[in-house]
Amino acid sequence: MFSFLKKKKQDPKAELQRVLGDYELPSFPGVVLDALAELRNPDGSSKSVGRILASDPNLTIRLLKLVNSGSGAVRRIDNVQQAVSLAGASNLESLILAVGVQSSLPTGSAPGFDSGRFWGAAARRAATARAFAKVLHPATAMQSFTASLLQDMAVPMLAHRRPQDYGRILEAWHGGEGTLEDMEQADLGWHHGEVATWLCDSWSLPESLAQIIGEHHDDDGVAPPGVLLVSRLRETEEHPGVDALVAVAEERYGLSADRSISILDEALGEAGDLARQLAA
């Protein structure tokens, strides 16, 4: 169990059962776990990672789409070995995690939930977090990308498992009645960030990633600058929360409004391609 969950005296399995009932949590893809283990193996190699991923062509295709969507490479990357050379082992690990989580979440629509809208918003967050991280703290660029892509990972599961009460909250949120986490806390006694950390623990994902996801709305938490800034963005394009992001970037990190708008414009240009890759 994650150490920060122990401090909070939360048993992730018990908490998930309380929230999801007798729902059987999907298994995290074994191919992804094997590939991650090989990446973390000091004696491992990109060739061996490639061989593991090749056993699941669908996962490989999704991974390469993610790499290509934000690589900036002149030539298209069409194999894992090229991806490792471009992204590096640690960055590739983040991308493999993202693909594994995406493949494990429910698909299709539910009350208050639209899959296309959800992944479109996730793409905007991920691209924006990476862009700001490159300026403010380059070492956290890929970590920021992955955490921002997955910060709402519990929402699809909650929407499909609890269509009545959670669907009502999602509809109110999209209607602009308040923040999602405040409405969840008031009505249900927990918020989607907490549920996401329980999922991360159950799937044995990295503790650092789980804690960032769980605290992505906490200004005093462990989330890096890129993640904290995109927590101001709304899921809807009509009310994106750009003003709030720009204000915090200037107040907390000293970025001028013009600089922030320039970073946002570049990131949102990348996000369109990333959203298409995620929806494919």
Buried (B, 14 or more C-beta within 10 A) or exposed (E): EBEBBEEEEBBBEEBBBEBBEEEEBBEBBEBBBBBBEBBEEEEBEBEBBBBBBEEBEEBBBBBBBBBBBBBEEEEEBEBBBBBBEBBEEEBBBBBBBBBBBBBBBBEEBBBBBBBEBBBBBBBBBBBBBBBBBBBBBEEBBBBBBBBBBBBBBBBBBBBBBBBEEBBBBBEBBBEEEEEBBEBBEEEBEBBBBBBBBBBBBBBEBBBEBBBBBBBBBBEEBEBBBBBBBBBBBBBBEEEBBBEBBBEBBBEEBEBEEEBBBBBBEBBBEBBBBBBBBBEE
